[in-house]
Amino acid sequence: MSAGRALRPLLLLAPLALLVAGCGVAEPSEKRATDEAREVAKTVGERLYGQRPRTADEAGREAAGMEGVEVMRVDGTSSQDGDGLELVVRTSGTAFNSTFDIEEVTVRRCFAVRVAPWSEWREKPRDLDCPDSPPLVFGPPPEPPRLPGRELRAKLPRVPEGGRADEAEVRRVLSALDMDPVIRTEVQEEGAWVGVLLLVPGDGFGPQDCVLARVGPGEREVWVPPRIQRMRGEAGCTVSNALHPAPPPH
């Protein structure tokens, strides 16, 4: 074999060798697009991560409301029962590699996302085949119970100047309001004052729904904290804020 013929295969392989040396092994676009779809599914687990109990409807509705996510199936009844909930979600991903592709490659893939108190943060969703059925459709969430701020204002006891509020009396007023059992109440006495919190548990992301009140010498107040103070991580919806109201935001 002549030297020229022996070198010809090596010359043909040279561009590929340069590509591998310069950029690493190029991933097929379908794999990269699938990885992108998996990342979208992973955000579902991140959104639903935590200790807060969720029913199948609550978890499914929240996931379905996320951009680029279709909920195909929800297994289980509650995140707290048995093995928790498993959501089968369908997401999509797009990739383009000019080395291999003429146009963008888009894939739609299904993944299983676990929702339970013991789920790991950023847990990798499990790949699985998509069900033949269409995506689930969830109705609007039920209206949260109304907080009886007006009734509370009307029935709170009046405390004369120089007097002190009676915690037991305030608790009797709250008991007589016949509130929805979902509403959480807290009452705290501090010196001559009594603070009250009425709270509807939220989703941990949007503003909380709460009413604060305080009763003391010559004063009784009932109010809803500003929205920014009711956001996650803020202390607006606390009985401490009822006793020591935070200044309004600028």
N, C-alpha and C positions, 0 to 999 in steps of 0.2 A: 504493500500500500504506500502511495507517495506521501510525502510530508504534508502536501497541500490538502489531500483528501482527509488525512488524520486530523488536521486542524479545523476542518469545516464544522463538525458538531460542536467543538468548543466555542467557535465564534458565534454560533447560533444561541448557545446558552449564556453568552456573556451579558446581554441586556437583562436577562432574568436574574443573574447573579448580582448585577449592580442594583436592581430593584430590591432584592432581599437584603443586601448589605446596607443600602441607604435608608430603607424605610421599614425594615422588618418584614415578616411574612404578612402579606396583604390578606385581610379577612374578606371572605365573600360577603357581598352586600346583604344577602338574606340573613346571615348570622348576626350582622351588626343591627339590622332592622329588628330582629327578634329580641336582641338585648335591649334595644330602645323600648320595645313594647313591654318587656319585663320590668323595666325601670318605672314605667307608668303604673303597672300593677303593684309595684313595691310601695308607691305613694299611697295606695289604698290602705295597706297595712299600717303605714305611718299615721295616716289620718285617724284610723280606728284603734290605734294602740293606746293602752291604758287600762286602768282598773274600773272605769265607769261601766256599770251594767248596760247592755244593749240587747233589745229584742232583735229577732231576725228582720222584722220590718224596719226598725230603726237603722240597723247596720246597712241593710240593702239600700234603703232610701238615701242614706248619706253617701254611700259609694256611688250610686247611680247619678248623684248630683255633681260628681267630679268630672271635669273636662276630659274627654277621651276615654271614658270608662263606661262599659255596658255590663250590667249584672245579669248573668245567665242563669244562676241558680244560687240558692242559699240553703245550706244544710244545717239543721239544729234549730233550737227554739230561743236560746238565750246565750250570751257570751259567758254567763256564769254557770251554766248547767252542763254536766257531762264533759264532753270534749270541746265545749264552746261552739262557736259558729265557724263554718267554712264557706266563704264566698267564692264562687266561680265567676271570674270577671274576664271580659274580652277587651283587649286593647290593641292598638296598632303602632307600628314603628316604620320609619322610612330611612333608607340609606342609599348612598350613591358612591360608587368607586369607579372612577373613569378608566381604570385599568381593565375592568371586566365588563362594565355595564354601558349600555347605550343610553339608558334613562334611569330615573330613580326606581328603586325597588321598595314596594310597600307590602307589609305583611299584617295579617290580623291573627292574633294568637290568644289562647285562653290560659289562665293561670288560677291556681287555688290559693286563696289568702286566708290564713287562720286568724280568727278574732277571739281571744281568750285572755284572761288576766296573766297567764304564763307565756304568752307570745313574746318572742324576742324582738327587740327594736331592729328595724330594717331587715327583718327576716326575709330570706329569698323565697319568692312565690314558687309554687310547684307547677311545672309545665303539665298540661293535660289536653286531651282532645276537646274541641268545642262541642257542646250539646247541639243537637239538631233543632231544638226549640228556639223561638225568638227571645230576645232579651226581656227580662221582667220589667213590668211597669208598676211604679209605686205611686199611690195617691199622695196628696199633700199631707204633711204631718198634722196630727190633731192640734187644735188650738190649745195653747197653754192655759191653765186655770187663771182666772182673773184674781189679781191681788186686791183685797178689800181695803185700799187706802182710805177711801172716803168714809167708809163705815168706822174704821179704826180712829180716824180723826174725830168723828162725832162722839165716840164712846169713851175715849181715854179720860181718865180722871183729871180733874183740875187740882193743882197743888198750890196752896196759898203761899205768899211770900214768907220766908222763914220756916216753911214746912219741909217735908221730905216725901218723895214718891214711895208708894208701897208696891213692892214687886208682886206680892200675892194678888193684889187688886188688879194690876195690869195683866197678870196671867188669867184671871177670871174673865176679863174683857176679851182676851184672845179666844178663850174657850167658847164664849158665847157667839163668836162670829161664824161658826159652822163652816170653816174653810175646807177646801179640797185637801184630802190627806197628802197629796203630792207636795203641797206647800210646806216648806220647812220653817219652823219658828225658833228663834233664840231670844231669850230675855236675860238681861244682866243688870244687876244693881251696882252702882258705884257712888258712894257718898249719899247725897240727897237725890240722885238721879237714877232713872231706870231707862235703859236702852232696849229697843226692840228691832229685830230683823225678821222680815217675811221674805222668803226666797223660793223661787221656782228653779229647781236644778236645770242647768243648761247643758249644751253640748261640749263645753270646754273651749269653743272657738269664738262664737259670737258673744255679744254683750249679755250679761246675766239679767234676769228679770227680778227686781227686788224692790221692797219698800222699807224705809227706815223710819223709826219714830223715837222720840225721847221725851220724857216727862220729868219735870223738876220744879223747883220753887218759882211760881209765877209764869211758867212756860210749858207748852206742849207743842211739839212739832211733828209733822208727818211729811215725808218727801221721798222723791225718787232721785238717786244720785245721777249726775251727768253720765252720758253714755261712755265717755272715755274712762271714767272711774269704775264702770261695770264690766270692763273688758277683762279677759283672762290675765291673771298675774297682778291685777290691781286689787286694792283693798276696799273698793267702794261698797260692796255688798257684804259687810261684816257688822257684827253688833258693836265692835269697837268704833267703827265709823259713825254709828248711831250716837254713841256717847261723846265722841270727839270728832265732829264733822270735819272732813277735809275741805280746804278752801276750794272754790270752783276753779276749773282750769282757765287759763288765760286765753 
